[in-house]
Amino acid sequence: MNVVDLDRETIKQGLDAGSILLIDVREPHEFAAGHIPGSVTHPLSTFDTRALSALISEDGRRPVFSCAAGVRSVHALAAAQSAGLSVEEHYVGGFKDWYSAGETVES
């Protein structure tokens, strides 16, 4: 399995440039309580690789997984790669890193 860890600055730059599709794999209630602006929800508990493939194809940006702290996003990478999707990057610090750094949060 290929895993590329991205830090907060890389995520911020990618979101600002419009080059990253940040896919939040936390549960719907977690996403609703607060998420990184510009991220989209695709919960790991209902992970659908066909829907994910369509999302990535239609969007065209570089897909990057995110979760609370970087654990579920690695599980999402494993599931995506097992399904043949070429997704290798995740936000290693996740939402907890983003929030604790005082970055803007949407709810």
All heavy atoms as an XYZ file, in Angstrom:
800
protein
N       0.847     -1.187      0.000
C       0.000      0.000      0.000
C       0.889      1.245      0.000
O       1.886      1.310      0.693
C      -0.896     -0.008      1.237
C      -1.816      1.192      1.278
S      -3.061      1.156      2.580
C      -2.118      1.720      3.966
N       0.492      2.210     -0.790
C       1.219      3.476     -0.853
C       0.502      4.528     -0.019
O      -0.698      4.735     -0.183
C       1.323      3.974     -2.294
C       2.127      3.028     -3.162
O       3.071      2.414     -2.701
N       1.730      2.903     -4.407
N       1.256      5.179      0.880
C       0.702      6.223      1.731
C       1.635      7.428      1.700
O       2.816      7.316      2.034
C       0.542      5.743      3.197
C       0.028      6.869      4.079
C      -0.372      4.535      3.270
N       1.081      8.566      1.287
C       1.842      9.815      1.284
C       1.190     10.740      2.305
O       0.010     11.072      2.188
C       1.842     10.465     -0.120
C       2.577     11.793     -0.093
C       2.450      9.526     -1.149
N       1.975     11.113      3.321
C       1.488     12.001      4.376
C       1.633     13.461      3.939
O       2.723     13.880      3.543
C       2.304     11.813      5.658
C       2.179     10.427      6.255
O       1.170      9.750      5.989
O       3.094     10.030      7.011
N       0.535     14.208      4.035
C       0.575     15.642      3.742
C       0.328     16.408      5.037
O      -0.502     16.009      5.858
C      -0.492     16.012      2.715
C      -0.407     15.311      1.355
C      -1.529     15.800      0.444
C       0.952     15.518      0.704
N       1.024     17.526      5.211
C       0.850     18.340      6.410
C      -0.156     19.464      6.169
O      -0.649     19.650      5.060
C       2.194     18.899      6.893
C       2.859     19.830      5.883
O       2.229     20.240      4.889
O       4.036     20.167      6.107
N      -0.458     20.202      7.224
C      -1.469     21.264      7.166
C      -1.145     22.309      6.101
O      -2.024     22.751      5.362
C      -1.622     21.937      8.539
C      -2.695     23.007      8.573
C      -2.885     23.659      9.946
N      -2.167     23.037     11.037
C      -1.002     23.492     11.530
N      -0.448     24.571     11.036
N      -0.421     22.859     12.537
N       0.093     22.735      6.013
C       0.461     23.766      5.028
C       0.191     23.285      3.611
O      -0.305     24.040      2.782
C       1.934     24.141      5.176
C       2.270     25.477      5.750
C       1.214     26.562      5.701
O       1.006     27.176      4.637
O       0.606     26.845      6.732
N       0.519     22.043      3.325
C       0.286     21.486      1.990
C      -1.206     21.438      1.690
O      -1.641     21.754      0.577
C       0.915     20.082      1.886
O       2.315     20.182      2.193
C       0.733     19.496      0.491
N      -2.000     21.043      2.689
C      -3.457     21.007      2.521
C      -3.986     22.415      2.268
O      -4.778     22.636      1.337
C      -4.148     20.373      3.752
C      -3.710     18.915      3.927
C      -5.664     20.495      3.664
C      -4.072     17.982      2.795
N      -3.566     23.374      3.064
C      -4.014     24.763      2.893
C      -3.675     25.280      1.500
O      -4.519     25.875      0.828
C      -3.363     25.670      3.949
C      -3.998     25.584      5.301
C      -3.267     26.405      6.334
C      -3.264     27.877      6.009
N      -2.681     28.699      7.083
N      -2.452     25.058      1.070
C      -2.023     25.529     -0.251
C      -2.840     24.876     -1.354
O      -3.255     25.540     -2.305
C      -0.531     25.260     -0.454
C       0.359     26.128      0.413
C       1.824     25.696      0.377
O       2.197     24.754     -0.324
N       2.647     26.381      1.151
N      -3.085     23.579     -1.240
C      -3.858     22.860     -2.251
C      -5.305     23.316     -2.305
O      -5.888     23.449     -3.386
N      -5.893     23.566     -1.135
C      -7.269     24.062     -1.104
C      -7.343     25.477     -1.673
O      -8.241     25.788     -2.454
C      -7.827     24.019      0.323
C      -8.113     22.627      0.883
C      -8.441     22.709      2.375
C      -9.245     21.948      0.118
N      -6.396     26.322     -1.283
C      -6.366     27.705     -1.789
C      -6.177     27.757     -3.299
O      -6.779     28.577     -3.983
C      -5.258     28.515     -1.104
C      -5.567     28.837      0.350
O      -6.739     28.676      0.783
O      -4.626     29.239      1.073
N      -5.343     26.856     -3.814
C      -5.072     26.821     -5.256
C      -6.162     26.092     -6.035
O      -6.181     26.131     -7.268
C      -3.726     26.147     -5.509
N      -7.040     25.387     -5.315
C      -8.090     24.623     -5.983
C      -7.579     23.348     -6.622
O      -8.203     22.807     -7.536
N      -6.450     22.834     -6.123
C      -5.865     21.637     -6.733
C      -6.142     20.355     -5.947
O      -5.898     19.258     -6.446
C      -4.354     21.820     -6.881
O      -3.737     21.995     -5.614
N      -6.664     20.488     -4.727
C      -6.929     19.321     -3.882
C      -8.427     19.135     -3.669
O      -9.133     20.084     -3.355
C      -6.229     19.462     -2.510
C      -4.728     19.227     -2.652
C      -6.817     18.506     -1.485
C      -3.961     19.336     -1.348
N      -8.881     17.899     -3.837
C     -10.229     17.475     -3.463
C     -10.062     16.790     -2.104
O      -9.584     15.655     -2.036
C     -10.805     16.506     -4.492
C     -12.095     15.779     -4.099
C     -13.230     16.768     -3.846
C     -12.471     14.759     -5.163
N     -10.393     17.496     -1.032
C     -10.221     16.952      0.314
C     -11.465     16.145      0.691
O     -12.559     16.692      0.811
C      -9.977     18.073      1.321
C      -9.525     17.635      2.707
C      -8.184     16.889      2.642
C      -9.411     18.838      3.633
N     -11.282     14.844      0.856
C     -12.381     13.917      1.118
C     -12.329     13.509      2.585
O     -11.419     12.790      3.013
C     -12.277     12.683      0.196
C     -12.254     13.127     -1.271
C     -13.423     11.718      0.474
C     -11.834     12.038     -2.242
N     -13.305     13.979      3.348
C     -13.383     13.728      4.780
C     -14.107     12.409      5.015
O     -15.271     12.270      4.657
C     -14.135     14.887      5.450
C     -14.064     14.882      6.957
O     -14.075     13.784      7.552
O     -14.025     15.974      7.547
N     -13.422     11.436      5.621
C     -14.002     10.111      5.807
C     -14.555      9.891      7.222
O     -14.892      8.772      7.589
C     -12.995      8.987      5.439
C     -12.615      9.078      3.970
C     -11.764      9.008      6.329
N     -14.690     10.979      7.997
C     -15.305     10.865      9.319
C     -16.808     10.624      9.160
O     -17.362     10.769      8.075
C     -15.073     12.145     10.140
C     -13.603     12.420     10.438
C     -13.404     13.731     11.167
N     -13.938     14.839     10.380
C     -14.455     15.952     10.896
N     -14.519     16.130     12.207
N     -14.912     16.909     10.105
N     -17.455     10.313     10.262
C     -18.889     10.045     10.252
C     -19.691     11.332     10.013
O     -19.198     12.425     10.312
C     -19.305      9.395     11.570
C     -18.705      8.012     11.745
C     -19.019      7.092     10.580
O     -20.203      6.899     10.255
O     -18.079      6.557      9.969
N     -20.910     11.209      9.470
C     -21.717     12.392      9.157
C     -21.890     13.362     10.326
O     -21.821     14.579     10.136
C     -23.066     11.808      8.720
C     -22.707     10.476      8.152
C     -21.574      9.975      9.028
N     -22.085     12.837     11.539
C     -22.263     13.735     12.682
C     -20.974     14.499     13.001
O     -21.018     15.641     13.420
C     -22.774     12.974     13.919
C     -21.771     12.050     14.535
N     -21.551     10.777     14.072
C     -20.928     12.233     15.579
C     -20.596     10.198     14.800
N     -20.204     11.070     15.723
N     -19.825     13.881     12.768
C     -18.546     14.567     12.984
C     -18.368     15.676     11.948
O     -17.956     16.789     12.285
C     -17.378     13.584     12.865
C     -17.322     12.534     13.950
C     -16.239     11.517     13.674
O     -16.445     10.671     12.763
O     -15.197     11.565     14.339
N     -18.666     15.364     10.694
C     -18.549     16.341      9.612
C     -19.487     17.519      9.871
O     -19.097     18.676      9.729
C     -18.875     15.675      8.274
C     -18.613     16.548      7.077
C     -17.340     16.654      6.533
C     -19.643     17.252      6.476
C     -17.088     17.452      5.418
C     -19.409     18.058      5.363
C     -18.128     18.149      4.841
N     -20.720     17.226     10.297
C     -21.705     18.276     10.557
C     -21.284     19.174     11.716
O     -21.557     20.375     11.716
C     -23.074     17.658     10.847
N     -20.594     18.607     12.693
C     -20.163     19.382     13.861
C     -19.032     20.342     13.525
O     -18.848     21.345     14.202
C     -19.741     18.444     14.984
N     -18.278     20.042     12.476
C     -17.186     20.913     12.048
C     -16.298     20.210     11.050
O     -15.966     19.038     11.239
N     -15.947     20.914      9.989
C     -15.079     20.340      8.965
C     -14.224     21.417      8.319
O     -14.483     22.608      8.465
C     -15.885     19.564      7.915
C     -16.939     20.388      7.245
N     -18.214     20.502      7.748
C     -16.905     21.152      6.129
C     -18.923     21.303      6.958
N     -18.146     21.696      5.970
N     -13.227     20.985      7.612
C     -12.324     21.885      6.905
C     -13.076     22.475      5.716
O     -13.672     21.732      4.931
C     -11.055     21.129      6.453
C     -10.306     20.598      7.680
C     -10.169     22.026      5.596
C      -9.185     19.631      7.360
N     -13.077     23.806      5.592
C     -13.792     24.437      4.471
C     -13.332     23.869      3.124
O     -12.129     23.723      2.880
C     -13.425     25.912      4.602
C     -13.107     26.091      6.046
C     -12.442     24.797      6.462
N     -14.298     23.532      2.295
C     -13.998     22.997      0.974
C     -13.929     21.486      0.922
O     -13.856     20.903     -0.161
N     -13.946     20.831      2.078
C     -13.891     19.365      2.077
C     -15.274     18.796      1.761
O     -16.285     19.464      1.913
C     -13.402     18.841      3.437
O     -14.275     19.208      4.477
N     -15.277     17.551      1.296
C     -16.525     16.846      1.012
C     -16.573     15.605      1.884
O     -15.544     15.049      2.252
C     -16.662     16.466     -0.485
C     -16.693     17.704     -1.367
C     -15.545     15.533     -0.921
N     -17.774     15.177      2.223
C     -17.928     14.022      3.097
C     -18.098     12.727      2.307
O     -18.805     12.692      1.290
C     -19.116     14.235      4.074
O     -19.183     13.119      4.966
C     -20.427     14.408      3.356
N     -17.422     11.687      2.765
C     -17.542     10.335      2.209
C     -17.165      9.384      3.349
O     -16.026      8.930      3.432
C     -16.615     10.155      0.998
C     -16.902      8.925      0.213
N     -17.853      8.879     -0.779
C     -16.392      7.675      0.290
C     -17.900      7.660     -1.293
N     -17.014      6.917     -0.649
N     -18.101      9.120      4.258
C     -17.794      8.369      5.483
C     -17.202      6.980      5.241
O     -17.650      6.248      4.362
C     -19.152      8.243      6.183
C     -19.995      9.310      5.587
C     -19.512      9.496      4.188
N     -16.211      6.652      6.046
C     -15.572      5.342      5.943
C     -16.543      4.216      6.266
O     -16.476      3.143      5.672
C     -14.351      5.283      6.871
C     -13.479      4.042      6.768
C     -12.919      3.874      5.352
C     -12.345      4.102      7.777
N     -17.488      4.462      7.170
C     -18.430      3.409      7.570
C     -19.359      2.981      6.437
O     -19.885      1.869      6.457
C     -19.267      3.867      8.773
O     -20.071      4.968      8.416
N     -19.548      3.842      5.455
C     -20.383      3.511      4.287
C     -19.582      3.699      3.003
O     -20.114      4.104      1.977
C     -21.654      4.383      4.252
O     -21.271      5.764      4.242
C     -22.546      4.110      5.451
N     -18.306      3.392      3.080
C     -17.366      3.642      1.987
C     -17.790      2.925      0.716
O     -17.932      1.704      0.691
C     -15.975      3.184      2.408
C     -14.847      3.870      1.703
C     -14.549      5.190      1.961
C     -14.068      3.183      0.789
C     -13.491      5.823      1.330
C     -13.012      3.807      0.148
C     -12.725      5.133      0.418
N     -18.030      3.682     -0.324
C     -18.496      3.160     -1.607
C     -17.463      3.530     -2.663
O     -17.372      4.679     -3.084
C     -19.865      3.771     -1.922
C     -20.433      3.299     -3.251
O     -19.703      2.712     -4.071
O     -21.635      3.548     -3.468
N     -16.669      2.556     -3.082
C     -15.584      2.858     -4.013
C     -16.095      3.275     -5.396
O     -15.440      4.054     -6.074
C     -14.611      1.668     -4.143
O     -15.332      0.483     -4.488
C     -13.856      1.457     -2.839
N     -17.266      2.791     -5.798
C     -17.826      3.224     -7.097
C     -18.198      4.699     -7.042
O     -17.893      5.461     -7.954
C     -19.040      2.384     -7.473
C     -18.681      0.995     -7.940
C     -19.886      0.281     -8.540
N     -19.622     -1.128     -8.594
C     -20.267     -2.042     -7.887
N     -21.239     -1.704     -7.094
N     -19.941     -3.314     -7.999
N     -18.879      5.094     -5.965
C     -19.256      6.505     -5.807
C     -18.006      7.371     -5.676
O     -17.946      8.480     -6.226
C     -20.158      6.683     -4.594
N     -17.013      6.868     -4.964
C     -15.758      7.604     -4.805
C     -15.062      7.779     -6.149
O     -14.597      8.876     -6.474
C     -14.843      6.875     -3.827
C     -13.494      7.524     -3.584
C     -13.643      8.888     -2.921
C     -12.619      6.605     -2.730
N     -15.026      6.725     -6.937
C     -14.408      6.789     -8.263
C     -15.100      7.834     -9.138
O     -14.443      8.622     -9.822
C     -14.464      5.416     -8.930
O     -13.902      5.469    -10.224
N     -16.431      7.846     -9.084
C     -17.188      8.832     -9.867
C     -16.907     10.247     -9.378
O     -16.709     11.157    -10.194
C     -18.684      8.530     -9.764
N     -16.859     10.429     -8.068
C     -16.566     11.748     -7.498
C     -15.210     12.254     -7.971
O     -15.077     13.393     -8.431
C     -16.595     11.671     -5.960
C     -16.098     12.910     -5.202
C     -17.016     14.093     -5.427
C     -15.976     12.584     -3.713
N     -14.216     11.404     -7.892
C     -12.856     11.789     -8.287
C     -12.801     12.098     -9.780
O     -12.205     13.090    -10.197
C     -11.851     10.682     -7.898
C     -11.747     10.594     -6.370
C     -10.493     10.935     -8.528
C     -11.003      9.372     -5.862
N     -13.434     11.261    -10.587
C     -13.439     11.470    -12.045
C     -14.131     12.769    -12.426
O     -13.628     13.530    -13.259
C     -14.138     10.318    -12.747
O     -13.424      9.136    -12.576
N     -15.283     13.017    -11.818
C     -16.055     14.212    -12.151
C     -15.386     15.488    -11.658
O     -15.482     16.529    -12.292
C     -17.462     14.111    -11.559
C     -18.310     13.047    -12.216
C     -19.574     12.729    -11.435
O     -19.934     13.490    -10.507
O     -20.213     11.704    -11.752
N     -14.714     15.407    -10.513
C     -14.112     16.592     -9.923
C     -12.831     17.016    -10.629
O     -12.625     18.189    -10.906
C     -13.854     16.358     -8.429
C     -13.412     17.617     -7.732
O     -12.205     17.918     -7.777
O     -14.270     18.311     -7.154
N     -11.948     16.065    -10.873
C     -10.721     16.353    -11.592
C      -9.556     16.837    -10.743
O      -8.422     16.889    -11.228
N      -9.795     17.195     -9.488
C      -8.695     17.613     -8.620
C      -8.016     16.391     -8.009
O      -8.522     15.281     -8.080
C      -9.204     18.521     -7.492
C      -9.684     19.869     -7.983
C     -10.225     20.714     -6.852
N     -11.531     20.187     -6.418
C     -12.188     20.593     -5.352
N     -11.683     21.523     -4.565
N     -13.359     20.067     -5.036
N      -6.890     16.614     -7.415
C      -6.105     15.576     -6.761
C      -6.809     15.139     -5.474
O      -6.982     15.946     -4.569
C      -4.738     16.185     -6.464
C      -3.744     15.325     -5.839
C      -2.410     16.072     -5.860
N      -1.909     16.229     -4.509
C      -1.243     17.270     -4.065
N      -1.019     18.299     -4.847
N      -0.814     17.304     -2.840
N      -7.222     13.863     -5.352
C      -7.931     13.417     -4.155
C      -6.993     13.204     -2.970
O      -5.919     12.609     -3.104
C      -8.563     12.090     -4.585
C      -7.654     11.581     -5.659
C      -7.101     12.800     -6.356
N      -7.410     13.715     -1.816
C      -6.666     13.558     -0.569
C      -7.679     13.220      0.518
O      -8.679     13.924      0.673
C      -5.909     14.857     -0.196
C      -5.226     14.714      1.159
C      -4.904     15.246     -1.276
N      -7.430     12.138      1.265
C      -8.325     11.771      2.358
C      -7.955     12.511      3.636
O      -6.790     12.821      3.874
C      -8.277     10.265      2.625
C      -8.922      9.427      1.569
C      -8.261      8.341      1.027
C     -10.201      9.703      1.117
C      -8.854      7.546      0.056
C     -10.816      8.922      0.151
C     -10.130      7.845     -0.377
N      -8.984     12.739      4.445
C      -8.801     13.371      5.751
C      -9.770     12.736      6.725
O     -10.846     12.270      6.338
C      -9.068     14.879      5.641
O      -8.941     15.503      6.901
N      -9.396     12.711      8.002
C     -10.285     12.218      9.056
C     -10.017     13.045     10.308
O      -9.638     14.200     10.212
C     -10.084     10.714      9.285
S      -8.446     10.258      9.870
N     -10.196     12.461     11.470
C      -9.966     13.212     12.704
C      -8.481     13.381     12.992
O      -8.019     14.474     13.310
C     -10.665     12.544     13.880
N      -7.716     12.294     12.873
C      -6.308     12.365     13.257
C      -5.361     11.588     12.341
O      -4.190     11.449     12.648
C      -6.147     11.876     14.691
N      -5.859     11.063     11.231
C      -4.984     10.379     10.290
C      -5.037      8.869     10.307
O      -4.271      8.224      9.592
N      -5.923      8.275     11.106
C      -6.022      6.817     11.160
C      -7.037      6.300     10.143
O      -6.719      5.454      9.300
C      -6.383      6.332     12.588
C      -6.572      4.820     12.616
C      -5.297      6.752     13.565
N      -8.260      6.813     10.195
C      -9.296      6.357      9.252
C      -8.935      6.707      7.811
O      -9.288      5.978      6.884
C     -10.654      6.932      9.625
C     -11.274      6.256     10.832
C     -12.583      6.873     11.222
N     -12.335      8.097     11.975
C     -13.265      8.870     12.485
N     -14.548      8.584     12.295
N     -12.960      9.943     13.181
N      -8.212      7.805      7.631
C      -7.833      8.171      6.257
C      -6.886      7.130      5.658
O      -6.945      6.868      4.453
C      -7.223      9.574      6.218
O      -6.130      9.690      7.097
N      -6.049      6.504      6.482
C      -5.178      5.425      5.984
C      -6.019      4.200      5.637
O      -5.781      3.536      4.626
C      -4.065      5.091      7.001
C      -3.301      3.843      6.584
C      -3.105      6.266      7.140
N      -7.041      3.911      6.444
C      -7.953      2.801      6.115
C      -8.676      3.084      4.799
O      -8.884      2.176      3.982
C      -8.972      2.575      7.238
C      -8.358      2.034      8.493
N      -7.805      0.777      8.582
C      -8.219      2.585      9.716
C      -7.341      0.577      9.801
N      -7.578      1.662     10.509
N      -9.050      4.343      4.584
C      -9.699      4.725      3.327
C      -8.740      4.547      2.150
O      -9.154      4.098      1.077
C     -10.194      6.170      3.404
N      -7.478      4.886      2.351
C      -6.483      4.675      1.294
C      -6.391      3.196      0.941
O      -6.358      2.834     -0.241
C      -5.101      5.184      1.739
C      -4.899      6.686      1.779
C      -3.539      7.021      2.387
C      -5.021      7.304      0.396
N      -6.363      2.349      1.949
C      -6.281      0.901      1.711
C      -7.488      0.412      0.921
O      -7.346     -0.359     -0.044
C      -6.171      0.152      3.038
N      -8.679      0.859      1.306
C      -9.902      0.439      0.611
C      -9.901      0.938     -0.832
O     -10.253      0.194     -1.756
C     -11.130      0.955      1.347
N      -9.521      2.183     -1.025
C      -9.500      2.758     -2.375
C      -8.478      2.046     -3.254
O      -8.775      1.693     -4.405
C      -9.200      4.255     -2.305
N      -7.288      1.816     -2.716
C      -6.248      1.149     -3.502
C      -6.618     -0.305     -3.802
O      -6.344     -0.800     -4.902
C      -4.907      1.248     -2.776
C      -4.352      2.665     -2.783
C      -3.074      2.828     -1.986
O      -2.347      1.872     -1.736
N      -2.798      4.063     -1.584
N      -7.287     -0.972     -2.869
C      -7.741     -2.352     -3.111
C      -8.757     -2.413     -4.241
O      -8.869     -3.419     -4.934
C      -8.365     -2.943     -1.845
O      -7.378     -3.141     -0.870
N      -9.500     -1.307     -4.425
C     -10.500     -1.236     -5.493
C      -9.891     -0.738     -6.804
O     -10.606     -0.540     -7.779
C     -11.642     -0.320     -5.067
N      -8.579     -0.511     -6.808
C      -7.905     -0.093     -8.029
C      -7.832      1.409     -8.246
O      -7.431      1.857     -9.322
N      -8.220      2.192     -7.249
C      -8.157      3.653     -7.380
C      -6.757      4.137     -7.011
O      -6.146      3.626     -6.077
C      -9.194      4.329     -6.483
C     -10.654      3.965     -6.762
C     -11.558      4.608     -5.729
C     -11.041      4.409     -8.158
N      -6.269      5.108     -7.742
C      -4.923      5.610     -7.478
C      -4.971      6.830     -6.550
O      -4.712      7.949     -6.961
C      -4.203      5.949     -8.782
O      -4.932      6.922     -9.500
N      -5.317      6.553     -5.300
C      -5.330      7.574     -4.263
C      -4.261      7.180     -3.263
O      -4.290      6.065     -2.730
C      -6.711      7.661     -3.561
C      -6.711      8.772     -2.526
C      -7.818      7.867     -4.569
N      -3.303      8.058     -3.018
C      -2.190      7.725     -2.128
C      -1.970      8.745     -1.022
O      -1.175      8.504     -0.125
C      -0.900      7.609     -2.943
C      -0.936      6.527     -3.994
C       0.356      6.428     -4.784
O       1.198      7.356     -4.678
O       0.518      5.432     -5.490
N      -2.652      9.895     -1.076
C      -2.345     10.972     -0.147
C      -3.426     11.153      0.914
O      -4.608     10.975      0.645
C      -2.187     12.283     -0.918
C      -1.043     12.243     -1.909
C      -0.967     13.494     -2.758
O      -1.988     13.842     -3.386
O       0.110     14.118     -2.774
N      -2.974     11.506      2.124
C      -3.910     11.835      3.197
C      -3.302     12.931      4.073
O      -2.096     13.143      4.093
C      -4.287     10.587      4.010
C      -3.269     10.196      5.045
N      -3.574     10.112      6.374
C      -1.963      9.884      4.943
C      -2.495      9.758      7.050
N      -1.509      9.607      6.206
N      -4.199     13.625      4.763
C      -3.799     14.671      5.702
C      -3.448     13.975      6.999
O      -4.323     13.546      7.741
C      -4.949     15.664      5.868
C      -4.726     16.807      6.829
C      -3.500     17.073      7.414
C      -5.779     17.646      7.141
C      -3.322     18.134      8.276
C      -5.621     18.716      8.001
C      -4.386     18.950      8.575
O      -4.230     20.006      9.430
N      -2.166     13.885      7.279
C      -1.684     13.093      8.408
C      -2.183     13.607      9.759
O      -2.424     12.820     10.666
C      -0.138     12.957      8.369
C       0.533     14.274      8.691
C       0.345     11.855      9.275
N      -2.407     14.889      9.909
C      -2.876     15.436     11.183
C      -4.377     15.485     11.297
O      -4.929     15.548     12.394
N      -5.055     15.494     10.168
C      -6.505     15.502     10.133
C      -7.144     16.724     10.770
O      -6.501     17.750     11.027
N      -8.436     16.591     11.021
C      -9.223     17.703     11.541
C      -8.705     18.204     12.888
O      -8.717     19.407     13.160
C     -10.698     17.303     11.661
C     -11.574     18.430     12.103
C     -11.910     19.449     11.223
C     -12.040     18.492     13.398
C     -12.705     20.510     11.635
C     -12.848     19.542     13.825
C     -13.174     20.555     12.931
N      -8.221     17.310     13.739
C      -7.716     17.727     15.050
C      -6.536     18.678     14.904
O      -6.433     19.674     15.615
C      -7.332     16.519     15.902
C      -8.529     15.746     16.391
C      -8.127     14.566     17.250
C      -9.359     13.806     17.712
N      -9.012     12.647     18.532
N      -5.643     18.387     13.971
C      -4.501     19.268     13.719
C      -4.990     20.617     13.188
O      -4.530     21.679     13.631
C      -3.547     18.616     12.716
C      -2.405     19.531     12.312
O      -1.566     19.837     13.185
O      -2.357     19.941     11.135
N      -5.911     20.584     12.247
C      -6.460     21.792     11.628
C      -7.104     22.693     12.684
O      -6.821     23.870     12.796
C      -7.483     21.390     10.575
C      -8.029     22.501      9.752
C      -9.133     23.260     10.036
C      -7.521     22.989      8.511
N      -9.342     24.178      9.035
C      -8.370     24.035      8.095
C      -6.439     22.636      7.707
C      -8.160     24.732      6.910
C      -6.231     23.326      6.530
C      -7.090     24.366      6.140
N      -7.971     22.083     13.495
C      -8.724     22.812     14.518
C      -7.788     23.357     15.608
O      -7.910     24.519     15.998
C      -9.774     21.887     15.134
C     -10.633     22.550     16.174
C     -11.675     23.385     15.813
C     -10.386     22.331     17.530
C     -12.471     24.001     16.765
C     -11.172     22.941     18.493
C     -12.213     23.777     18.105
O     -12.985     24.382     19.047
N      -6.866     22.550     16.062
C      -5.971     22.977     17.142
C      -5.036     24.093     16.697
O      -4.537     24.851     17.531
C      -5.182     21.799     17.710
O      -4.262     21.303     16.759
N      -4.805     24.208     15.390
C      -3.950     25.279     14.867
C      -4.730     26.582     14.702
O      -4.168     27.611     14.319
C      -3.342     24.860     13.540
N      -6.045     26.547     14.990
C      -6.860     27.758     14.886
C      -7.307     28.088     13.469
O      -7.732     29.215     13.205
N      -7.247     27.106     12.590
C      -7.684     27.319     11.215
C      -9.208     27.452     11.163
O      -9.910     26.979     12.060
C      -7.229     26.169     10.316
C      -5.730     25.979     10.235
C      -5.003     27.096      9.501
O      -5.646     27.944      8.850
O      -3.758     27.116      9.570
N      -9.719     28.055     10.109
C     -11.150     28.229      9.914
C     -11.841     26.875      9.788
O     -11.336     25.974      9.128
C     -11.416     29.061      8.639
O     -10.753     30.306      8.773
C     -12.893     29.283      8.425
N     -13.003     26.768     10.441
C     -13.802     25.544     10.420
C     -15.227     25.894      9.992
O     -15.754     26.923     10.388
C     -13.828     24.901     11.836
C     -14.798     23.745     11.894
C     -12.432     24.477     12.244
N     -15.817     25.032      9.156
C     -17.232     25.191      8.774
C     -18.060     24.178      9.537
O     -17.582     23.105      9.872
C     -17.421     24.935      7.270
C     -16.876     26.021      6.384
C     -17.123     25.730      4.912
O     -17.463     24.591      4.534
O     -16.962     26.665      4.115
N     -19.326     24.521      9.777
C     -20.231     23.546     10.379
C     -21.595     23.682      9.746
O     -21.847     24.546      8.959
C     -20.321     23.735     11.880
O     -20.672     25.057     12.205
